[in-house]
Amino acid sequence: MTYSPAQHLLEYEERVFQLGFYPDNTLYQGQPSPELDERWLELYRMGISRVPKETAKNFANKTVLFPHDEEKNYVIELDVFHQLHCLNMIRQALHPDYYTPHMPGADGEDELLGFHHIDHCVDTIRQSLMCSVDVSVLTWEWNEKRQQNLEKGAIVHTCRNFDKVRDWAREHAIDQWFDLWHHEVNDPLDESTWVDGYNGQ
């Protein structure tokens, strides 16, 4: 398994997925509203984390030093939070009349709700789904009202405990947005460990 500082937290549990059609909707569905937006943001708002050198040296891919950090921590993000951000962008793109006027740059070709961002998000989620390969079994049941067999959505899945991973990310979250335009020099990690940014260990 590719090293992650959160892998020791992985705990499996059985969960029944909600169907997502009325009346079995989730809290993350529905028409746009400030309350719905807040629920989505709460899933991934902590986003960027900082970790020490002893952790960063184990990564398969090299990362950068956190700018202006006396402790010389490194910048990371657990991919689940990037994926949730992307899914939220796709959700918002379904409602351009609501979101575009409220998001600076949302009408740009490569910003926020622009085509290139959404296209990136769709393919990121595709890659993630194909990587995780959920083999949970979908079953079918007879629907008396419609007089046909229908796929059953509310089925049991074996899931990783999301809350534990989110708690870790909150504990390691940065307390401000880091300076994307500042490049820290004199990185304590040996560059020779990585070839083209990949750790061959």
N, C-alpha and C positions, 0 to 999 in steps of 0.2 A: 504494500500500500504506500502510495506517495505520502511523504511525511507532512503532517499538519500539527500545529501546536494544540489543536482541539480534538485530536483523534482519541485521546484517552477518555473523553467525555461521551463517546458514542455509546448509547444505550438504546436497546431495541424494545419496541412496544407494539402491541396490536391495536390498530385503530380502524374504525368503520368510517369509510369516506361518506360524506353527505352527497346526495344525488345532485344538488345544485339547481333543481327545478322546484318551483313552488309546489307544496309548502316546505320543502326541505332545503331552503336557501341557506347560505352561510353569511357570516357577518361581513364578508369581503365582496359581496355581490350587490347589485342594485344601481340605481341612478346616481350620478355624481352628487356629492355633497361634502361639505367640510368635515363632517363626522366620518364618512367613508374614507376620505383622503387620510385622515389622522390614523385610522385603523391600519391602513396599508403602510404608512410611514413608520408606524410603531414596529412593524415586522423587520425593518432593515435600517432604521434611522442611525444606529450606532456605526454601521458601515466600516470605516477605516480604523484599524487597530495598530498599536505599536508593540513590538517585541524586542527583547535584547539580542545581542550578538550571538549568544550561546544557542538561542532558538533559531535565529536567521541562518546560521551556518548549515543547518540541516535541510534547508529547502531545496527542492529539485531545481527551482529557478531563482536566480539572484534578484534581490530587491534593493531599494535605495535606502539610504539613511534618512531618518526623519529630520527635516530642516531645522536648524537652530536648536537642536536638542543636546544639552550638555551630557546626558546619559548615553548618547550614541545609540538610541533605539532605531529599529528599522520599521518601514511602512509595509503593512499587509492588509488584505481584506479577505475574509472567508468567502468563497465563491457563492455560497447559498444566498448571501445578501446582495451580491451583484445580480444574481438570477432573479431575485424577488424585485429588485429595482427595475429590471428589464420587463418583467411581467406587468408591473404597475404602469410602465410607460406604454405598453401595448393596450392595457385597459383604458388608459387616458386617451390614447389615439382613437378609440372607439367613440369618443365624445368630443370631437374637435371644437364644436360650437361652445362647449362649456370650458374646456381647458385652454385652448389657444389664446384667448384674450387675457388670461390670467397668468400666463407663463412667459417671461421675457425670452425672446428668441425662439419661441415655440413654432413660429412660422418659417424658421430658417431651414434650408435644405439639409443641413447636417447638425442641427442642434435640437435637443430636447425631443419634441414630437415631430421633427423632420423625418423624411423618408429614410435617410441613411442610418439614423439612430434606431428607428423601429426595425429596420431590416437587420441590423446588427443584433438587436434584442431577440428577434424571432429565431435567428440562427444560433445564438448562444443557448437558448432554451432547447432547441432541437438537439444540439450537441450534448447538453446535459442529460436529456431524456435517454438518448442512445447510449450514453456513458453509464448511467445508473441502471438501465435495463430492468424496469419494474416487471417482475414475472408474477405478480398477484393475479389470481384467477377471476376473470369476469364470468358471471353466470347469467343464465336467462330464466325468465319466469313468464307464466301465462298471465296476460292482462285480460280480465273478464270484460271490462268496459270496452276495450278496443278489439277484443276477439282476435288477439295475435300474441305471439311470443315476443317479448321485449328484453333487451339487455338490462340487467339489474345493476344500478349504479352504486347502491349502498352496500359495498362489499368490504370484507376484512383485508387490511394491508398490514405488513410488518414494516414499521416506520422507525427511523431514528428520532430520538427525542429532541425536537427542535428547541424547546425552551432551555435546555441545558447548554446548548451551543450558543444561543442568543445571550444567555447570562454571561458566558465566558467573554463574548464580544463586548458586552457592556462594560465588563470589568477592565478590559484592555483598550477601550475606545479612546481616541484622542479627544482632547477637550476643545479643540478648535480645528478648522479646516487648514490643512497644511499647504505651504507655499509651493504650488506646482511648478513655479518658474525658477526656483532656487536649487542649484545643484551642489550638494555637499561633496567636498573633496576629502582626501585622506581617509578613505573608507578602511576601517580596521580589518574587514574580511579580505582574505587573500583572493585577488581576482583570478589567480591561476586555477582555483578550485572549479571555476565555471568555464565552459567552452560555449561561446555564443549564448551566454546567459543560462546555460543548463548545467546542473551539477551532475557529473558523471559517476559519483560515488555509488 
